Amino acid sequence: MISKRNPERMSAAPDPADDRFATLTFERTVAVPLPVLWQAWAAPAARAVWSAPTPSVTVEFLEADTRVGGREISLCKVEGQPDIRCECGWLELQPGLRSVNYETVSCGGVTQSAALVTADFSGTDEGSRVIVTVQLSSLAENMEAGYRQGFNAGLDNLSATARRTMVLQRVIQAPRSIVWDNWMNAETLPQWWGPDGFSCRTKRIDLRAGGEWVFDMIAPDGKIFPNHHLYTTVQPEERIAYTLLWGENGPKHADAWASFEDQGEGTRVTLGMVFSTEAEFQAAKGFGAVELGLQTLGKLEVFIKSR
């Protein structure tokens, strides 16, 4: 996972006396519910928010598929230095309990390191803990110091991101294909989107990666809330990711995603949002965003059952 290495430390000259193998352990406790910490760790849209270890580093995700057998490939960029490539492959994913992945880091076609990364989670509604164990093999040079610095910075970013992340879940009693078709459909989405009593007035809608939805949400009292969704990822029947703006081309409000998983004969829908600041998260939570978001998912189920 690219956020865990510090590319500014990768150019240090190797020391032949250094041990090329190391087991590193990192731990963080965050005052958020366990499902929130898990989503911040595992959801690709959230990982893209916290992955850069320092402001001078830019991370570009080329591929992101967080499921067993899936890969995450990213480039870590620092001005004036060659790009660092990281490939992460998911070996085990137990939501809220554990993830295991391999990762390889390379630069200029030369593999720098290989590692097995295990993250163990525990917690309650009041707070959660993650313990990350890295079994590191340095190949081109000793990478231990860079991994220590990179993982510490990454987990600090993860903690800060989790504190401004909102996660809503609902099991909808309908097959995943039906739920997806009613969500990613330009005709049906505006009919159910929004809390109870709200309606949508669409200006433009194009539900594909690179597309957008420009619309007004209209409250029961007639108050208008301009919205602009910019879609970055669309994986049919799996997940979508999008950026929320305050009105057309307005300031960024949040990075959001929705994922769809089979649960029995129904579909578990997870709607997540990383707000731009913790203050915005607290403000949204204060005016009832959790309850209003759950109403929105409830309207989707009602809409599906009515068809």
Salt bridges, closest charged atoms under 4 A:
GLU27 OE2 - ARG129 NH1 3.41
GLU60 OE1 - LYS77 NZ 3.54
GLU63 OE1 - ARG71 NH2 2.94
ASP65 OD1 - ARG67 NE 2.93
GLU72 OE1 - ARG47 NE 2.74
ASP83 OD2 - LYS77 NZ 2.96
GLU87 OE2 - ARG71 NH1 3.73
GLU87 OE1 - ARG85 NH1 3.56
GLU103 OE2 - ARG5 NH1 3.09
ASP120 OD1 - ARG98 NE 2.72
GLU144 OE2 - ARG148 NH2 3.03
ASP156 OD1 - ARG28 NE 2.96
ASP206 OD2 - ARG208 NE 2.86
GLU212 OE2 - ARG204 NE 2.86
GLU212 OE1 - HIS228 NE2 2.70
ASP216 OD2 - ARG201 NH2 3.19
GLU238 OE2 - ARG67 NH1 3.16
GLU238 OE2 - ARG176 NH1 3.51
GLU248 OE2 - ARG204 NH2 2.80
ASP255 OD2 - LYS252 NZ 2.77
ASP262 OD1 - ARG176 NE 3.02
GLU278 OE1 - ARG163 NE 3.87
GLU280 OE1 - HIS253 ND1 2.88
GLU301 OE1 - ARG170 NH2 2.82
GLU301 OE2 - LYS305 NZ 3.72
